[in-house]
Structures are given as C-alpha cells and as structure tokens.
C-alpha cells in the first residue's frame, strides 16, 4: 500500500591525531575539557587552520565511492545555538563540498545488487558533548572540533533492511581505508535517518521526519520500522497531515518509539555564509594523487576471494564485511591452513562462539591458533567433532593446540589395525544386522559407522572407518 522513502546522513569522526582547525588532541576518554584551546572554545580572535590529513582522508573516501572530488571547495558558517557549540555556529561545507555524486552498491536478499547514490560527503567540525547527571548538566568540549565527514545519501533506500546494508557497507569502507575507527559505541559513527512514506505509484515526496543520533545498527532498524508504522497508521486513520510534519525526532531505546524533539530547520534558517577566516580549499595534483592511493576495498577483496580461492559468494561477503575478519582469514591462509576449513571454522565456529558485537580482533583465539587447529583437521590428526571441543577449551585457556589435543586425549586414530579390531568387535556383537547389510539392506551401513565411532569414543578417523567398513562388506 505504501512505499518507504529513506535518506541517511552518516557522521563519522576522522582518525586524525589533532582536531580539524587546531592542534588539540582527538584522543577519546580524557578528563572533561582538557583537550581544548582558544580555537575550539570559540574565543574572540582565535583563527582556525585546516588540518591537511582530514582533507586527504576525505579524498580517499571520495575515491572509494567513485565520487567527484572537487578541486575547489569552501567552508561555511552554519549558525545555531547549542550549549555544546561555544561559537554558536559550526564550521561546515554547504555550497561546494569536497566530495559529491558518489555511489554505494548493496546486495539484496533476492541476489540482485542495488545502487544507492551518495549526494555528498563534506567536512565539518564536531560539537562537544552534553553530560546530564541527576541534579545538574555539564558540557565537555573535548570533542568540539574533532573532524567529521558527513556522508549524505540520496533518498534511494526503501526499507530498514536496505538502510542497514548501506550503513554496514559505509562502515566497512571507512575501516578498510583506515580513515575512521567508526566506533558506534563511542559515537564516532552515528546516523540521522530521514523517513517518509507515500502511496505506491505516487511520485510526490511527503513530509520527512529526521530521527537523530542513532548509533547502533539494531536501533537504526527499529527506529525506521517504528516511524514507518507510525506514519502509515496516521495515513490510514485520516490524521496524516496533522500528525506527520517535517520535524526532528529522537528514538527511545527503552520504549522503542520515536518522540518529537523540535521542528526541522530548512537550510535558510541556518543562515549559511562563507567563513571569512578560512580560504577556499584548493587541491593540488600532488595531494589528489596521494589521497587516491587506497587499499583493496571490500567488494574488490570479495571478488578476489571468489576467483583466487573458489569461495562461495555468501562466505566471501561475510568474511570481507569486516577488515579485521579479512585480515584474520588471510593470516590463517598464510600459515598453511586450507581455504575450505578456514572459511568454515572462522565464519561459523569462531564467530558463533564470540557472539554478536564481539569482533575477531577481541577474540581469545588468535589467527595463528585457529590456523593450527585447522591444520590438525586438514592432516587428520583430529576429527571435526574433537576440534569443536578443542576450540571450546581454547576460548577459555591460552594453550597451544597440540598440547590441548594430548591433554584432552582427542588425537584421531587412523591406524588400520586398531580400527579393524573395533570393527570386528562390533560385527561380532551385531551379527544379525551384519547379515542383513550383506543381504542388501544398505541403510544399516550408517548404523555400523556410528557404532565404530562410539566404541572408539570418537577417536577413530571417520573417513578411514567408512573405507574399512566398505571393504568388509564389499560395498
């Protein structure tokens, strides 16, 4: 009945050592109001000086999304008052951003690839942080002046699922380029979602609601879904024009609802004008060339994995979604682990044990150790079942793989004489079933495999058991 229209504004802090217009440190977690100076405090007479590294990192991002990098861009003053913005204006880019007209491609559930346009990516300074306690509020200006890259999409997204896929792709690109730590918990990657609806087939754009400061993929999805439902119900109830207006709303984690914060400003209300303290940014060919030297990107790495290693597209997508996962995987391969088992034991077994929100960079089992485990599966020293027990042990204990195999007694038995002895014992105990199998009842073969493995307490090599049993029964 309705079509959802979503545009996203991503604010990501660039990982420069100093702020965008002064030499104050950008380190996280310092004592409040210690990384400040006259420039980021907005004191009279203080003059901003642009951070060259922030410009280079912007060029790198523009290159990664096939965008136009403008050789000339300008900074503007965006005027509004908040307690965490000492100057009562923010230095940002408006008419001419450093990056514009880019694109991001996302994989949809039906196997197709969708292009999402990126309108612009511009540089600006971050504001400070309001700290609210039980009986007072304070302002920490350590964050004020931290370089931000604001990435604005076209309204090309049609569902919360697409929005999350787009954001994860942006997040991965930033991490691959190493231009931002994109830490959502610390606020260095956050998103504003602009959401509206319209009847299917309609081309008109209706009032959009902006949901501010979302910093979790899960909460972004919940906030968009709630807002779509709220607007749809208002339309069906005949109160759309009254209840859905252009405004800014906040998402409540506790209630799962959005609530009105303020009316949404138009650009004219910010009274943009060129910042008189900053000259236009003119990019030299040397700086452009340097900024465009970027590493292999997620989609490029995915294509290479499929071609070079023969990995399934889905598995390649999972591994390349995170630069840390890709580095972990490549480290395993460099250590001699097989590709097939490395993919399975990294993407299924290890990630399954780490759980949501824990990256491989924080795993107690490092790449060297998981590679050693996979190599013992590859060479038949241990079975897959035993390897799971060993991995469980390694998640809690910092020990070498071979010593754990010995300690837990999980070394796989591949000695033919030992396995044949077990097979003979099982056949003797189940002579009637053995006769049935020889008579053609082949479904009993699995029964004998299971009994041999059970008798060996899982130590017998399953492939060798199958081979020897087939020889016994002439299969």
C-alpha positions in Angstrom: 0.0 0.0 0.0 2.8 2.4 0.9 6.3 3.0 -0.3 9.0 4.0 2.2 11.5 6.7 1.3 14.7 6.8 3.3 17.7 9.0 3.1 20.6 8.7 5.6 23.1 11.2 6.9 26.2 9.5 8.4 28.5 11.4 10.7 31.9 9.7 11.1 34.9 11.1 13.1 38.1 11.0 11.1 41.0 9.4 13.0 43.4 12.3 12.7 45.7 13.0 15.7 44.5 16.5 16.1 41.3 18.5 15.5 40.2 19.9 12.2 41.0 23.5 12.9 43.5 23.4 15.8 46.3 21.3 17.3 44.3 19.9 20.2 44.4 16.1 20.5 41.4 14.0 19.5 42.1 11.1 21.9 39.0 9.5 23.5 38.2 9.3 27.2 40.3 12.2 28.5 39.2 14.2 31.6 36.5 16.7 30.5 37.6 20.0 29.0 41.3 19.2 28.9 41.9 18.9 25.1 40.7 22.4 24.4 42.2 25.7 23.2 41.0 29.2 22.2 40.1 27.9 18.7 37.8 25.0 19.7 36.5 27.1 22.6 35.5 29.8 20.1 37.3 32.6 22.0 37.4 36.0 20.3 40.4 36.5 17.9 41.2 32.8 17.6 41.8 31.7 14.0 41.1 28.3 12.5 43.8 26.4 10.4 42.6 23.5 8.3 44.0 20.0 9.1 45.6 18.6 5.9 45.2 15.0 7.0 41.4 15.4 7.2 41.4 16.6 3.6 43.5 13.6 2.4 41.1 11.2 4.2 38.1 12.8 2.5 39.8 12.4 -0.9 40.3 8.7 -0.1 36.7 8.2 0.8 35.6 10.0 -2.4 37.8 7.8 -4.4 36.4 4.6 -2.8 32.8 5.5 -3.7 33.5 6.6 -7.3 32.6 10.2 -6.4 33.7 13.5 -7.8 36.4 15.1 -5.6 36.2 18.8 -6.1 39.5 20.6 -6.6 37.9 23.7 -5.0 35.6 23.6 -2.0 34.7 26.1 0.6 33.8 26.2 4.3 30.7 28.0 5.6 29.4 29.0 9.0 26.2 27.2 9.9 24.6 29.3 12.6 22.6 27.8 15.5 23.0 27.8 19.3 23.5 24.8 21.5 25.4 24.6 24.8 28.0 22.2 23.3 28.9 24.6 20.5 30.8 27.5 22.0 30.9 29.7 18.9 27.1 29.5 18.3 28.0 28.4 14.8 29.5 25.3 13.2 32.2 25.4 10.5 30.9 23.1 7.8 30.7 22.9 4.0 27.5 23.8 2.2 27.5 25.1 -1.4 30.7 23.3 -2.6 31.6 20.1 -0.6 34.9 18.3 -1.1 33.1 15.1 -2.3 29.9 14.7 -4.3 28.0 12.4 -6.6 29.2 9.0 -5.4 27.6 5.6 -5.2 27.4 2.6 -2.9 26.2 -0.9 -4.0 24.4 -3.2 -1.6 23.4 -6.9 -2.1 19.7 -7.6 -1.7 18.0 -10.7 -0.5 16.9 -11.8 -4.0 20.5 -11.8 -5.1 20.4 -8.5 -7.1 22.7 -5.6 -6.5 21.2 -2.1 -5.8 22.9 1.2 -6.4 22.5 3.8 -3.7 23.5 7.4 -4.7 25.7 9.4 -2.4 24.8 13.1 -2.8 27.8 14.5 -1.0 30.4 13.9 1.7 31.6 17.1 3.4 34.0 18.1 6.1 32.9 19.8 9.3 33.7 20.1 12.9 32.0 18.1 15.6 30.3 19.7 18.6 31.0 19.0 22.2 29.0 16.7 24.5 26.3 17.5 27.0 26.6 15.4 30.2 23.4 15.1 32.2 23.6 13.9 35.8 20.8 13.5 38.4 20.8 17.2 39.5 22.9 19.1 37.0 24.1 19.2 33.4 27.6 19.8 32.2 29.4 20.4 28.9 32.5 18.5 27.8 34.2 20.3 24.9 37.0 17.7 24.3 35.1 16.5 21.3 34.4 20.0 19.9 36.5 20.5 16.7 37.0 16.8 16.0 37.0 16.4 12.2 33.7 14.9 10.9 32.9 13.6 7.4 29.2 13.9 6.9 28.0 11.4 4.2 24.6 12.2 2.8 22.7 9.6 0.7 20.1 10.1 -2.0 16.6 9.1 -0.9 17.1 5.7 -2.7 16.6 3.4 0.3 13.2 1.6 0.5 13.3 -0.3 3.8 15.1 -0.6 7.1 16.9 -3.7 5.8 18.3 -1.7 2.9 19.3 1.1 5.2 21.3 -1.3 7.5 23.0 -2.9 4.5 24.0 0.6 3.2 25.4 1.6 6.6 27.3 -1.6 7.0 28.9 -1.0 3.6 29.9 2.6 4.5 31.2 1.3 7.9 33.3 -1.3 6.2 34.8 1.1 3.6 35.8 3.6 6.4 37.5 0.8 8.3 39.3 -0.6 5.2 40.5 2.8 4.3 41.6 3.3 8.0 40.3 6.9 8.0 38.0 6.3 11.0 37.7 3.8 13.8 33.9 4.1 13.2 33.2 3.0 16.7 29.4 3.3 17.2 29.5 2.8 21.0 31.9 5.8 21.3 29.9 8.0 18.9 32.5 8.2 16.1 30.0 6.7 13.7 26.4 7.8 14.0 23.5 8.3 11.8 20.4 10.5 11.2 17.6 8.8 9.3 15.2 10.8 7.1 12.0 8.8 6.7 8.8 9.4 4.8 6.1 7.3 3.1 3.8 7.7 0.1 1.2 5.6 -1.7 2.7 3.1 -4.1 2.9 4.5 -7.5 2.9 8.1 -6.3 5.9 10.2 -7.2 5.3 13.1 -4.8 7.6 13.4 -1.7 5.7 13.9 1.5 7.0 15.5 4.8 10.1 13.7 6.1 10.9 13.1 9.7 14.5 13.1 10.7 15.5 10.7 13.5 18.6 12.0 15.2 21.8 10.4 16.6 21.3 6.7 16.0 24.5 4.7 16.9 23.6 1.1 16.6 22.5 -0.9 13.5 19.8 -2.6 15.6 18.4 0.6 16.9 18.6 2.2 13.4 16.4 -0.6 12.1 14.0 -0.4 15.0 13.7 3.4 14.7 13.0 3.3 11.0 10.4 0.5 11.3 8.6 2.3 14.1 8.5 5.6 12.2 7.2 3.9 9.0 4.4 2.2 11.1 3.5 5.5 12.8 3.2 7.4 9.6 1.3 4.5 7.9 -1.2 4.3 10.7 -1.7 8.1 10.7 -2.4 8.0 7.0 -4.9 5.1 7.3 -6.6 6.9 10.3 -7.0 10.1 8.3 -4.8 12.2 10.6 -1.6 12.2 8.5 -1.5 15.9 7.8 -1.9 16.6 11.5 0.5 14.1 13.0 3.2 13.8 10.3 5.1 17.1 9.9 8.7 17.9 8.9 10.4 17.6 12.3 13.3 16.2 14.2 12.6 13.2 16.4 14.6 11.1 18.9 14.4 7.3 19.3 13.9 5.9 22.8 15.7 2.7 23.4 13.5 1.9 26.4 10.1 2.3 24.7 11.2 1.5 21.1 9.3 4.7 20.0 10.3 8.0 18.4 9.2 11.2 20.0 9.2 14.8 18.8 12.3 16.9 19.6 11.9 20.1 17.5 10.6 21.4 14.2 13.0 20.5 11.4 15.0 23.5 10.2 15.5 24.4 6.5 18.9 25.4 5.3 17.9 29.1 5.1 17.3 29.0 8.9 20.9 28.2 9.5 22.0 31.4 7.7 24.9 29.8 5.9 27.6 32.1 4.6 31.3 31.6 3.7 33.6 31.5 6.7 35.7 34.7 6.5 38.5 33.1 8.5 39.1 30.2 6.0 40.3 30.4 2.4 38.8 28.1 -0.2 40.3 24.6 -0.2 42.4 24.2 -3.4 43.6 20.7 -4.0 46.9 20.2 -5.8 47.5 17.3 -8.1 50.1 16.0 -5.7 47.5 15.9 -2.8 44.9 14.4 -5.1 47.3 11.7 -6.2 48.3 11.0 -2.6 44.7 10.8 -1.3 43.7 8.5 -4.1 46.2 5.8 -3.1 43.7 3.5 -1.4 43.9 -0.2 -0.3 41.9 -3.1 -1.7 38.2 -2.4 -0.9 35.6 -4.9 0.4 34.0 -5.6 -3.0 37.4 -6.0 -4.6 38.6 -8.4 -1.9 35.3 -10.4 -2.2 35.8 -10.7 -6.0 39.4 -11.8 -5.5 38.5 -14.4 -2.8 35.8 -15.9 -5.2 38.3 -16.1 -8.1 41.5 -16.9 -6.3 40.2 -19.3 -3.6 37.0 -20.5 -5.0 35.0 -19.3 -2.0 31.2 -19.2 -2.3 29.9 -15.6 -2.8 28.0 -15.7 0.5 31.0 -16.8 2.5 33.2 -14.2 0.7 30.6 -11.5 1.6 30.7 -12.5 5.3 34.5 -12.5 5.6 35.0 -9.2 3.7 32.3 -7.3 5.6 35.0 -6.6 8.2 38.6 -5.6 7.6 39.5 -7.5 10.8 37.8 -10.7 9.6 39.6 -10.4 6.2 43.0 -9.9 7.9 42.3 -12.9 10.2 41.3 -15.1 7.3 44.4 -14.1 5.2 46.6 -14.8 8.2 45.2 -18.3 8.5 45.9 -19.0 4.8 49.4 -17.6 5.1 50.0 -20.1 7.9 49.1 -23.0 5.7 45.5 -23.8 6.8 43.2 -25.0 4.0 40.8 -22.4 2.5 37.7 -24.5 2.9 38.2 -25.3 6.6 39.5 -21.8 7.3 36.2 -20.3 6.0 34.1 -22.7 8.0 36.0 -22.5 11.3 36.3 -18.7 11.1 32.8 -17.7 9.9 30.8 -20.4 11.6 32.6 -21.9 14.6 34.6 -18.9 15.9 32.1 -16.2 15.2 29.4 -18.4 16.7 31.3 -18.6 19.9 32.2 -14.9 20.0 28.5 -13.8 19.7 27.1 -10.6 18.5 29.1 -7.4 19.0 32.4 -9.1 19.6 34.9 -8.8 16.7 37.7 -11.2 15.9 40.2 -8.5 17.0 39.0 -9.2 20.5 38.9 -13.0 20.2 40.8 -15.0 22.8 41.8 -17.4 19.9 44.1 -15.5 17.5 44.6 -16.4 13.8 47.8 -18.4 14.5 46.0 -20.6 16.9 42.9 -21.2 14.8 45.1 -21.9 11.8 47.0 -24.5 13.9 43.7 -26.1 14.8 42.5 -26.2 11.2 45.8 -27.7 10.1 45.3 -30.6 12.5 41.9 -31.2 11.0 43.4 -31.0 7.5 46.1 -33.6 8.3 43.7 -36.0 10.0 45.2 -35.6 13.5 41.8 -34.7 14.9 38.2 -35.1 13.8 35.8 -32.2 13.3 33.9 -33.2 16.4 37.1 -33.2 18.5 38.1 -29.8 17.0 34.9 -28.3 18.4 35.8 -29.5 21.9 39.4 -28.1 21.5 38.1 -24.7 20.3 35.8 -24.6 23.3 38.8 -25.2 25.5 40.9 -22.6 23.7 38.2 -19.9 24.2 38.9 -20.2 28.0 42.6 -21.3 28.1 45.7 -19.8 26.5 47.4 -23.1 25.5 48.9 -24.5 22.3 46.7 -26.6 20.0 49.0 -29.7 20.1 49.2 -29.7 23.9 45.4 -29.4 24.2 45.0 -32.4 21.8 47.2 -34.5 24.1 45.7 -33.2 27.3 42.2 -34.0 26.2 43.1 -37.3 24.5 41.5 -36.3 21.3 44.1 -37.5 18.8 42.3 -39.2 16.0 43.0 -42.9 15.4 43.9 -43.6 11.8 45.8 -46.9 12.4 44.1 -49.5 10.3 44.8 -52.5 12.6 43.3 -50.6 15.6 40.1 -49.7 13.7 39.8 -53.2 12.2 39.9 -54.6 15.7 37.0 -52.3 16.7 35.1 -53.2 13.5 35.4 -56.9 14.2 34.2 -56.5 17.7 31.1 -54.5 16.5 30.3 -57.1 13.8 30.5 -59.9 16.2 28.1 -58.2 18.6 25.7 -57.4 15.8 25.9 -60.5 13.6 22.2 -60.4 12.7 22.4 -56.8 11.4 25.7 -57.6 9.6 23.9 -60.4 7.8 21.1 -58.1 6.8 23.6 -55.5 5.4 25.3 -58.2 3.4 21.9 -59.2 2.1 21.3 -55.8 0.6 19.9 -53.7 3.5 22.4 -50.9 2.9 20.8 -48.3 5.2 22.3 -50.3 8.1 25.8 -49.1 6.9 25.4 -45.9 8.8 24.5 -47.8 12.0 27.8 -49.6 11.8 29.8 -46.4 11.2 28.1 -44.9 14.3 28.8 -47.9 16.4 32.5 -48.0 15.5 32.9 -44.3 16.2 31.0 -44.7 19.5 33.2 -47.6 20.6 36.4 -45.6 19.7 34.9 -42.7 21.8 35.1 -40.5 18.7 38.8 -41.1 18.2 38.6 -43.2 15.0 39.1 -41.4 11.7 35.5 -41.3 10.2 36.9 -41.5 6.6 39.1 -44.5 7.5 36.1 -46.2 9.3 34.0 -45.8 6.1 36.7 -47.1 3.9 37.4 -50.2 6.1 33.7 -51.0 6.6 33.0 -50.8 2.9 35.9 -53.2 2.3 34.5 -55.6 4.9 31.0 -55.6 3.3 32.2 -55.4 -0.3 30.3 -52.2 -0.9 
